[in-house]
Amino acid sequence: MKKYETVVFDLDGTLLNTLEDLADATNYALRTMQMPERTIGEVRAFVGNGVRRLMELSVPGGFDNPKFEETFAVFKKYYGEHCNDKTRAYDGVVPVLRKLKEKGYALAIVSNKIDFAVKELNEIYFEGIVQAAIGEEREGVARKPAPDMVHTALAELGKPADTAVYIGDSDVDVMTAKNSGLPCISVLWGFRDKEFLMEHGATNFAEKPEDIVKFLEQ
């Protein structure tokens, strides 16, 4: 019997490099509202806690800016139409997901990205491979690092938490795994570096996608 039966993945920075499309949508919204634009480095630092938080950090004055909601609405509309312009799967990710599925693992995605975008990107890149994809803005499901999304994904898969492992690229993911009672693998090809992740409690690392398979079967 395998120690692990279910693998729950973060999306942005873990399976897909979405940074350029997020930055483009952020700057389109800021430009439209005549606000100063953000660098790719700033956007990289701002992502991880959902797009509302991304825009809070990007808009001057954040939520207190009287034009915040209008700017956020512009972002959501633009990103909904352009979420796959420059996005791509990280090298080696899709073959590893296929291998895990072939080996009998149940696979899920949980993301602080807007739910419709999570589902759309899952269909584009991982159709027939990943069985459950959960995003932000599902009613009654708190965003990460709350464990709600993980619990929802496990319920959809019909799998227990005690045979699941969580995989992500950020401090939010480390905390999500902890709050969900799951072991965590932190990937090193995403939006945060190893030193940062270690400072936030990460202990297991994958330098390349194939390392995930090795961890699961050790």
FENWO-V813402 format. One record per backbone hydrogen bond with DSSP energy under -1.0 kcal/mol. CO is the residue of the C=O (numbers start at 1). NH is the residue of the N-H. If there is no record, write none. Layout:
co=CO nh=NH
co=CO nh=NH
//
This chain:
co=5 nh=106
co=6 nh=165
co=7 nh=108
co=8 nh=167
co=9 nh=110
co=11 nh=14
co=11 nh=15
co=11 nh=16
co=15 nh=90
co=16 nh=13
co=16 nh=18
co=17 nh=88
co=18 nh=22
co=19 nh=23
co=20 nh=24
co=21 nh=25
co=22 nh=26
co=23 nh=27
co=24 nh=28
co=25 nh=29
co=26 nh=30
co=27 nh=31
co=28 nh=32
co=29 nh=33
co=30 nh=35
co=31 nh=34
co=39 nh=43
co=40 nh=44
co=41 nh=45
co=42 nh=46
co=43 nh=47
co=50 nh=54
co=51 nh=55
co=52 nh=56
co=53 nh=57
co=54 nh=58
co=55 nh=59
co=59 nh=62
co=61 nh=64
co=62 nh=65
co=65 nh=68
co=67 nh=71
co=68 nh=72
co=69 nh=73
co=70 nh=74
co=71 nh=75
co=72 nh=76
co=73 nh=77
co=74 nh=78
co=75 nh=79
co=76 nh=80
co=77 nh=81
co=78 nh=82
co=82 nh=85
co=88 nh=17
co=90 nh=93
co=92 nh=96
co=93 nh=97
co=94 nh=98
co=95 nh=99
co=96 nh=100
co=97 nh=101
co=98 nh=102
co=99 nh=103
co=100 nh=105
co=101 nh=104
co=106 nh=7
co=107 nh=131
co=107 nh=132
co=108 nh=9
co=109 nh=134
co=113 nh=136
co=114 nh=118
co=115 nh=119
co=116 nh=120
co=117 nh=121
co=118 nh=122
co=119 nh=123
co=120 nh=124
co=121 nh=125
co=122 nh=126
co=126 nh=129
co=126 nh=130
co=132 nh=109
co=134 nh=111
co=136 nh=115
co=138 nh=141
co=143 nh=146
co=147 nh=151
co=148 nh=152
co=149 nh=153
co=150 nh=154
co=151 nh=155
co=152 nh=156
co=153 nh=157
co=154 nh=158
co=154 nh=159
co=161 nh=164
co=163 nh=5
co=163 nh=6
co=165 nh=8
co=166 nh=185
co=167 nh=10
co=168 nh=187
co=170 nh=174
co=171 nh=175
co=172 nh=176
co=173 nh=177
co=174 nh=178
co=175 nh=179
co=176 nh=180
co=177 nh=182
co=183 nh=166
co=185 nh=168
co=186 nh=206
co=193 nh=197
co=194 nh=198
co=195 nh=199
co=197 nh=202
co=198 nh=201
co=204 nh=186
co=206 nh=188
co=208 nh=211
co=209 nh=212
co=210 nh=214
co=211 nh=215
co=212 nh=216
co=213 nh=217
//
